[in-house]
Amino acid sequence: MEAPASPSPPAPSGPCFLCSSPCSHHCPYCGELVCSQVHYEYHRPAGEQSRISDSVPTCPDSSQCQPFRLECGDKGRYLIATRDIKPLQLIMTDHPCVVGPPAKTV
């Protein structure tokens, strides 16, 4: 008689990489935890697969995923690298929220 097959272990859960709320969804590429589809789309901008997963990652290509997660500590919020970042690699871009008139006026 064979022993009954044990069920697969549940996927680990923990804090979202961006907002730290509890979650159990994973990026299918790198395994980073995300709480919602919106946070997943920020973590991995639109590409081949744009859906979060409840399972452990199976795809090895994590090059398009954000290379950091947000942490909160005693001194405030900060970013922690989740993989090696190459020299001069663009990590993020930001646009100004206010643009004033040019310095040269007529």
Secondary structure, DSSP 8 states (H G I E B T S, - for coil): -------------EE-TTT--EE-EE-TTT--EESSHHHHHHHS-SSS----BSS-------TTS-SEEEEEETTEEEEEESS---TT--------S-----SS--
